[in-house]
Amino acid sequence: MSTASRLPQFAGRLASRLPRTVDARVRRLAVASLIGQTLLVVTGGAVRLTASGLGCPTWPRCTDTSLVNTAEMGIHGFIEFGNRLLTFALAAVAALMLVYLWNLRKERRDLFLLALGLLASIPAQAVIGGITVLTGLNPWVVGLHFLVSMALVVFATLLVNRAYGRTGRYMTVSLRPLPGTLRPVTSAVALFSALAVMLGVVVTGAGPHAGDADAPRNGLDWDLFSHIHAVPAYLVTAGSLVALVLVLMRRIAGPFRTAVFGLLGVTVLQAVIGFTQYYNGIPALLVGAHMLGAALLMATATNAWDLARSSPVE
């Protein structure tokens, strides 16, 4: 039997072993996608905050003559190339997710399209990262790279919720009815969270942590935009507190209650980190923690909004 004739048989045997329902393997991969996207934010922050943005001075190679970092490049080359390698790990998770969803690609089109979008975004992110290096860490391109990562955290959060049947058309978890006001409140919190993150990118582009000693800044007033950035952050805090009051007054239990507590916890933590770094000279470690907090804020805000829109209204 020729190799060509064996391929359909092999594909058929492989497909027969793949899930026909959303099982623990699919759920674990969804969680891995969310964790991986969050880790990419952290490692990207490490690249910038250790001035390793040009640790690999070109792209797609690390140097003109090497695909990988060399010993002569030192720790900066190791950090930058390590961040690039994480992209391949994310691609592997996304590809494996699509494989496991193959038998479900029609009946669970929602999961398949989210997983496909996450996989397709990885080469796009790699290209943006390459442009970042080739433009000498232009702050607007660096900011775009970060914002795309934030969007991918949102999509990965939705993928987790759909995989666990918490939200969407194929819900298996029974959600308690919520007051009608919680839908616009959580929508506003998600919107202001995104706005706070976008303005945070502008603040970062004006600040001292450029990723390299010779990298340009955006030329804007860092102090002024820090205060502008704080406005949507205050609104996120206010909206989270409104949601918490309604949860406690109506004695709402279940996933939405947990989501609101998680959202408020991340919001307060972000506020504490933000104020502390502002009044202490913007230390790199706190900036990195604030970047991680931004990813967690987008995940928790998305989760609360997604649960609210999927819950019945009282």
N, C-alpha and C positions, 0 to 999 in steps of 0.2 A: 504494500500500500504506500502510495506516494505521500510526501509531507503535506502537499496541498490538500489531499483528501482526508488527512488526519486532523487538520485544523478545525473543521466543523464539528467533528466528534469531540475534540478537546474542549471547544467552546461550549458545546452542549453539556458535557460533564461538569464544567465549571459553573455554568448557569444553574444546574440542578442543585449545587451545593450552596448557592447564595440565598440570602433570606427572602422569604415571600411575605413576611410581615415585619414590621419595625420591631426588631429585637434588641437585646442588650448590646450586641456588637455595633449596631447603627447608632445607638444612643451614646456609647462610649466614644465613637468617632466624632460625633457632634460636639461632645464636651471637649475632646482633644482639639478640635478646630478652634473653639472659643479660647481655650488656654493658650494655644499656639499663637493666635492673633494678639492676645494680650502680652505674651512674652516678646513678640516682635516689637511691640511698642517699647518695652523695657530695654531690650538690647539696642534698639535704635537710639534710645536716650543715652545709653552707655557710650555709644559711638560718639555722639555729639559732646557729652559732658566730660569725656576724657580727651577731647581734642583729637579724636581719631577719625574724623570725618574724611580725611584724605590719607588715611592709613594705607588704603589701596588707591594710588593716585590716578588710576584710569579705570575704564570699564569698556567691555565686559571682562577683560583680563584684570588681574590685580595689579600687575605691572606690564610694561610693554613686552616683556619676554616670559612672563609666568602667569599661569591661571590662578595660582594660589600665592598666599603671602610667603615671603622668604624670611630667613633668620635676620638678615640685615635690616629689615623693616621694623623689628622690635615689637613691643607690646601694642602699638597703634595699628600695625598691620594685622596682628592677630585678632584684635577686637573688631576691626572693620570686616575682615574676611569671615569671622565667626558669625557676624550678623547676616552676611550674605548666605552662609550655609544654612541658617535657620529657614530661609525661604524655601530651600529644597525639601526640608522636613515638612513644612506646611503643604507643599505641593504633593508630597507623598500621602499625607493624611487626606487631603481633598480628593486625590485620585482614588484612593482606597474607598472613600465614602461613596463615590460614584459607582464603583464596582459593586459594592454591597447593595446599592439601591437599584441595580440594573433591572432586577425582576419587578421592582416597584415603580419603575419610571413613569408608568401611565397612571396607576391608581394613587400614587403619592408624588404627583408632579410637583407639589409645593416643595418637598424635601429635595427632589432631584434638581430643580432649578436653582435653589439656594446653594446646594453643593457645587453645581456647575458654575455658578457665579463666583463662588469663593476660589475655585480652581482657576477660572479665567482671569481673576484679578491678580494672580501671583506674577505672571509675566508682565502685566501692566505695571505692577509695583516695582518690578525689577528694572523696567525701562525708566520709570521716574527716578528710581535710585541712581541709575546710570547717568541720567541728565543732571542730577544733583551733583555728582562727582565731576562731570565734565564742565559744569558751569562754576566750579570752584566753591560749591556750597552756597549758591544763591539762596538767600533766606526765604524767598517766595516759593521756590521749588522745594526746599526743605519742608516748608509749611504744607505744601500740597501733599508731599509724601506722608506726612503725619496725619493729615485729614483723611486720606484714603484709608489709612490703617484704622482710624476711628470708625469710618463707614463699614469696614470689614468686621469690626467688633460688633456693630449693630446687627449685621446679617448673620454672624455666627450665633448671636444671642437668640435671634428668631429661629435659627436652625435647631438649637437646643430645645426651645419651647415646643416647636412642632414635633420634634423627635420624641419628646416625652408626653405628647398628647395634651399639653397644657393649654394650647391656644390653636386657632386656625379652624379650618373646615373639618378636620378629622380629630377633634378633641375626644379624649377618653377620660379626662379628669373633670369631675363635676365642680364647677365654680359657683360660689354663693352669689346671689344678686347683690349688686352694688348701687349706692345712690347715684342718680344720673349725673350729678355734678362731678363725679370722680373721672369721667371720661375726658371732659375738657381740662380738668386740673392736671391729669397725668400727661395729656397731649401738650399742654403749656410747659410742664416741667421738662419733657423730652426736647421741645423746641428751644427753650432757654438753655438747656444743657449743651445742645449743639452750638448755639450762639456763643456761649461762654468758652467752649473749646476753640471755636474759630478765632475769637478775639485773643485767646491765649496764645495762638500761633503768631498773631501780630506782635504781641508783647515779647514773645520769645525771639522773634526776628529783630527786635530792637535792643535786646538784652546782651549781656556779655558772653554767653555760652554759644559761640558760633560754630563750634566743631573743629575749628582750626584757627591758629593765631592770625592768619592772613585772610580769613573769610570775610566777605562784606556783611554789613548790617543794612537794614531797610531804611535807616535814617529818620525814623519816627521817634517821637518823644516817649521813651519807655515809661516814665512815671505817669504821664497823662493816660496812656493806653492801659496801664495797670489798673487805674481807677475805672476806666470805661469797661474793662474786662470784668470788674467786680460787680457791675450792675446786674447782668443776667445771672450771675452766681447768687446774688441776694434773692432774686426772683425764684431761682431753683429751690433755695432754702425755704422761702415762704410757701411755695407750692407743696413741698414735701411735708411741711408742718400742717398745712390744711388737710392733706391726705391722711396724715397720722391722726389728727383730731377726729375726722370722720370715721376712721377705722375703729378708734377707741369708743366713740359715742355710740356707734351702731353695733359694736361688739362683733366686728367682722373677723372671721377666722379663715384659716386656709392659706393658699399660696399668695393671695393678694396682700394679706396682712404681713407675711414674711417679706414680700417684695417691698412694701412701704418702709418697714424697719430697715431693710438693707439699703434702700435708697437714701433714707435720712442719715444713716450711719456714714455712708460714703460721702454725702454732702457735707456733713459736719467735719469729717476728717480732712476733706479737701480745703475747707475754709481755714482750719487750723494750720495746715501745711502752707497755704497761700499767705496768710498773715505772718507766719513765722519766717518764711523765706524773704518776704518783703522787708521786714524790719531787721533782718540779720545779714544783709549783704548778698542775698541770693546764692547761698551755698549750693554746690553742684548736687550733693546728695539729696537735699530737699527738692531741688528741681526735678531730679529723677523720680522721687516719690510722688511729686505732683503730676508727672506724666503718667505714671501707673494709675494714680487716682482718676485722671481724665478718662482712661480706658474703662475703669470700674464704674465711673459715673455714667458713661454712655451705655454700658451693659445694664446697670440697675434701672436707669431711666427708661430704657427700651423695654425691659422686662415688665416694669409697672404699667407702662402704657399698653403693652401687648395684652397683659392680663385684664386690664380695665376694659379694653375694647372687645375682648372675647367673653366677658362676663355678662350675664343677663342684668337688666336694669330693674330696680325695685319699682 
